[in-house]
Amino acid sequence: MSSENRIDYVEFASADPAASRAFFEAVFGWSFVDYGEDYTAFDDGRLQGGFFRGQPQRAESGAPLLVLYADLLAPVEAAVRAAGGQVVRPVFSFPGGSRFQFVEPGGNELAVWSERDPA
């Protein structure tokens, strides 16, 4: 498959890149490489990106909402809470699945969806 014209890398502003790193390592198992105190690059096994020191924006103010996939939502939601994330939109159903939205310790809002019923 060609990489031409596809999303290749994504960067997030984070109030605390080290806290963002610790959160995504703990909850999702992403790997990281630090480039100083103000930038950390990640690899989630499929997509690469980074967190730079800055002021994150939330989806409600027009920022893009990145949505991760999980086979089961409940264990991921529990891990998000245990690692210091804040659920800002509890699990809800939509045609094709269910999801919840959270804010990680660096201030970024993301979502996790599943094709399965959360019950």
Residue pairs with C-beta under 8 A, 6 or more apart in sequence:
7 47
8 48
9 47
9 48
9 49
9 50
10 47
10 49
10 66
11 49
11 50
11 51
11 52
12 20
12 49
12 50
12 51
12 52
12 56
12 106
12 108
13 51
13 52
13 53
13 54
13 55
13 56
13 57
13 107
13 108
14 20
14 51
14 52
14 53
14 54
14 56
14 106
14 107
14 108
15 53
15 54
15 55
15 56
15 106
15 107
16 53
16 105
16 106
16 107
17 37
17 38
17 39
17 40
17 51
17 52
17 53
17 106
18 37
18 40
19 84
19 104
19 105
19 106
20 40
20 51
20 104
20 105
20 106
20 108
21 32
21 34
21 40
21 42
21 51
22 83
22 105
23 83
23 84
23 85
23 104
23 105
23 106
24 30
24 32
24 42
24 44
24 104
25 31
25 32
26 79
26 82
26 83
27 76
27 79
27 80
27 83
27 85
28 44
28 68
30 42
30 43
30 44
30 45
31 42
31 43
32 40
32 41
32 42
32 43
33 40
33 41
34 40
34 41
35 41
35 50
37 53
38 52
38 53
39 50
39 51
39 52
39 53
40 50
40 51
41 48
41 49
41 50
42 48
42 49
42 50
42 51
51 106
55 107
56 63
56 106
56 107
56 108
56 109
57 63
58 103
58 109
59 65
59 101
59 109
60 109
63 109
65 101
65 109
65 110
65 111
66 110
66 111
67 99
67 110
67 111
67 112
67 113
68 110
68 111
68 112
68 113
69 112
69 113
69 114
70 76
70 112
70 113
70 114
71 114
71 116
72 114
72 116
73 91
73 98
73 99
73 100
73 112
73 113
73 114
73 116
73 118
74 118
76 112
77 87
77 91
77 100
77 102
77 112
80 87
80 102
80 104
80 112
81 87
83 105
84 104
84 105
85 102
85 103
85 104
85 105
86 102
86 103
87 100
87 101
87 102
88 101
88 102
88 103
88 109
89 100
89 101
89 111
90 100
91 98
91 99
91 100
91 118
92 98
92 99
92 100
93 117
93 118
96 115
97 113
97 114
97 115
97 116
98 113
98 114
98 116
98 117
98 118
99 111
99 112
99 113
99 114
100 111
100 112
101 109
101 110
101 111
102 109
102 110
102 111
102 112
103 109
104 110
